Amino acid sequence: MAMFSSRSWREYPQRYRLEASKFKKSGKTYYPPRTIDPSNGDTEWETVRLPEEGKVITYTVIRVAPNMWGDKSPYGLAIVELTDGTRVTVQMTDVDVEQIKIGMEVRLEFRRIQTEGEAGVLSYAHKAVPKWY
Amino acid sequence: MRDVCVVGVGMSQWGEVWRKSFRQLFVDAASAAIKNSGVDHLDGLYVGCMSGGLFVGQEHLGALCADYLGMAGIPAMRVESACASGGMAIRAAMFEVASGASDIVMAAGVEKMTDCSGDDATYALATAADQEYEVFHGATFPGLYAMMAHAHMAKYGTTRDMLSAVSVKNHKNGAMNPVAQYPFEITMEGVANSVMIADPLHILDCSPITDGAAAVIVCTEEKAKALGKPYVKIIGSGVGTDTLQLCQRADMTTIKASTLAAERALKMAGKTIKDVQFAEMHDCFTIAEIVICESIGLYAPGKAGAAILAGETALDGKFPVNSSGGLKSKGHAVGATGVAQIVEIYKQLTGQAEGGRQIPGSPKIGMAQNMGGSGASSVVHILEVA
């Protein structure tokens, strides 16, 4: 499928800098950013950066992956709860997949994620690495 | 609103149906439903389909299906809610009849998933997840349900045997279903020793890729009586939604969209879950059936796995689940699944389930639970004998 660069660069602030929206009334932070707070309909928010540390609250090891991820499998995929309570779905890296477990303390690091589409757009974002690494 | 009845049903063959096209699968199911019901025309047609565009490069499915059914001219449209598309088509047809706008409407579902590579099919299915924040990072559908499974195991102590029991039960039922894709029994050891797809889910925890179509005729009770064929009533319909991303849900061990859909359907029917006697559930993965049994209130959170392992949801158990074989054994032609569930409920309520899979004791009320993606949308219907 063709991949247009606008679709990629539109996401840069969130993917590169972990920008999220923090709403005035509720104080809640959402990632990726939203413009309406689902908790109360508020539309006043400011951009904040997510913390880069957290822990694995659930995970899997993808052993059968689509072709584009074929050379990476098996790879760990986790839902990480960051220290401010927001959650992200990220790949685990720099870890033996057999060692991943719920409760593992991790840090987000900026990595290459994939080469998208026929144009081969290089896509970067964050992956989680064990804190002790 | 007027009472709405199901008066006839039809299925195409399900499986890797190389010789049939998307449109022919639809025509096979739709023609069977028309013949089964005895109706001489349709006032409208709703076609549930998740992704004609990605699986076979074809959109504009309402018109295509009406055309090849030999009925170009009738009102027809496609309904999409990922894997819940079929159930949503049922709801659309039901409300069209209930409103008084039409008397006889077909709800159909069709998906042709083997005209593309397995890799392309995986891509198409993944579009039901958040493309930019789940799929982008390498999430697959087995992967998302696997993360639900690990969370459920950590919170409630759900075991490998409980997961395997779902598959074993559904294959036992599916072995008696003449249209099932995989009509054979499997063992607990067979599931546990099958290849790992996404920990802790093995290949035999996963529903397959399937070509297939299903169709039902819904109409007013007056029309149903005039046709002189067995009919049942749709007494409740409910839909719920949730965040598209799994990680944004406060509790990843439940499907809130299904809780909402079931509550709404039961409220409309004037029933409680205790009044329902059996169900077809969306077992796209084994963990899904366990989570849904809890989400709709059939079992308390964390209690369904042990109950399934103990046989409580077997064909002769106190609440049979997936007498058709479910998605696991019957197959999961995604957009057709929600309609095929209604076909099974209709057959059970009218005593027409083939192959020895008729639920004992002539049940009177059944439920169909269908959902999309990792549970961001769900639709539930309650049907009762007339």
HADDOCK unambig.tbl for C-alpha pairs under 7 A between the chains (distance, minus, plus):
assign (segid A and resid 58 and name CA) (segid B and resid 147 and name CA) 5.52 0.50 0.50
assign (segid A and resid 58 and name CA) (segid B and resid 150 and name CA) 6.14 0.50 0.50
assign (segid A and resid 58 and name CA) (segid B and resid 151 and name CA) 5.54 0.50 0.50
assign (segid A and resid 59 and name CA) (segid B and resid 147 and name CA) 5.05 0.50 0.50
assign (segid A and resid 59 and name CA) (segid B and resid 150 and name CA) 6.83 0.50 0.50
assign (segid A and resid 60 and name CA) (segid B and resid 143 and name CA) 6.16 0.50 0.50
assign (segid A and resid 60 and name CA) (segid B and resid 146 and name CA) 5.92 0.50 0.50
assign (segid A and resid 60 and name CA) (segid B and resid 147 and name CA) 5.53 0.50 0.50
assign (segid A and resid 60 and name CA) (segid B and resid 198 and name CA) 5.90 0.50 0.50
assign (segid A and resid 60 and name CA) (segid B and resid 199 and name CA) 5.14 0.50 0.50
assign (segid A and resid 61 and name CA) (segid B and resid 198 and name CA) 5.22 0.50 0.50
assign (segid A and resid 61 and name CA) (segid B and resid 199 and name CA) 5.26 0.50 0.50
assign (segid A and resid 62 and name CA) (segid B and resid 143 and name CA) 6.26 0.50 0.50
assign (segid A and resid 62 and name CA) (segid B and resid 197 and name CA) 6.41 0.50 0.50
assign (segid A and resid 62 and name CA) (segid B and resid 198 and name CA) 4.53 0.50 0.50
assign (segid A and resid 62 and name CA) (segid B and resid 199 and name CA) 6.99 0.50 0.50
assign (segid A and resid 63 and name CA) (segid B and resid 196 and name CA) 6.74 0.50 0.50
assign (segid A and resid 63 and name CA) (segid B and resid 197 and name CA) 5.21 0.50 0.50
assign (segid A and resid 63 and name CA) (segid B and resid 198 and name CA) 5.63 0.50 0.50
assign (segid A and resid 64 and name CA) (segid B and resid 197 and name CA) 5.26 0.50 0.50
assign (segid A and resid 66 and name CA) (segid B and resid 119 and name CA) 5.55 0.50 0.50
assign (segid A and resid 66 and name CA) (segid B and resid 122 and name CA) 6.83 0.50 0.50
assign (segid A and resid 67 and name CA) (segid B and resid 119 and name CA) 6.43 0.50 0.50
assign (segid A and resid 79 and name CA) (segid B and resid 247 and name CA) 6.24 0.50 0.50
assign (segid A and resid 87 and name CA) (segid B and resid 247 and name CA) 6.09 0.50 0.50
assign (segid A and resid 87 and name CA) (segid B and resid 248 and name CA) 6.68 0.50 0.50
assign (segid A and resid 88 and name CA) (segid B and resid 247 and name CA) 6.55 0.50 0.50
assign (segid A and resid 89 and name CA) (segid B and resid 133 and name CA) 6.93 0.50 0.50
assign (segid A and resid 89 and name CA) (segid B and resid 134 and name CA) 6.06 0.50 0.50
assign (segid A and resid 89 and name CA) (segid B and resid 247 and name CA) 6.62 0.50 0.50
assign (segid A and resid 90 and name CA) (segid B and resid 137 and name CA) 5.78 0.50 0.50
assign (segid A and resid 91 and name CA) (segid B and resid 137 and name CA) 6.17 0.50 0.50
assign (segid A and resid 113 and name CA) (segid B and resid 137 and name CA) 6.77 0.50 0.50
